[in-house]
Amino acid sequence: MRRISATDVKRDFSATLNRVAFGGERIVLQRHDKDIAALVSLEDLRLLQEFEDRIDAEAAREALLESDEQVSYSRVREELGLDRS
């Protein structure tokens, strides 16, 4: 994984984006020699999101096994603020 200062990326942003988007590079941005962010391709981001979703689903399954409480789907949506009325 390549590390580049935020200042250097700013100077040549288009080329950096092309390396990530088309070359599949993962680039860590640094400021004052400290890692602060990363540029990854959309494919990598989708994989990361899928991985997080699987972890969340597994945690939900484990929570369900630990509890006898039953909660309706509509109540869960309401408590999570997912109802769009």
Steps between C-alpha positions, in 0.01 A plus 500: 500500500640832395513796738484854366483834675171684465693790345645277226161351424352846472761595239428199280148402602384381159792259455454370855132433440580317177749275682232412753202474265664326206816351647342362815760666723423571863653824613538619857497877540733648757525832676808574708614139445181361655245290314173692482287342225505256212398504137363170377316391188122465498548125472701500824238719668221262396697205639556686826130582528407138427741384769353747751148383412599138565649594838181692590281208393704257710479731802123524452469121482701464821286764673184317398632176643576671833154652542151361537347844437303535179483835328292574193669607179303824496617584853863441405462723193337769715770485769774521239330793330448307178129570464443754226151625568 
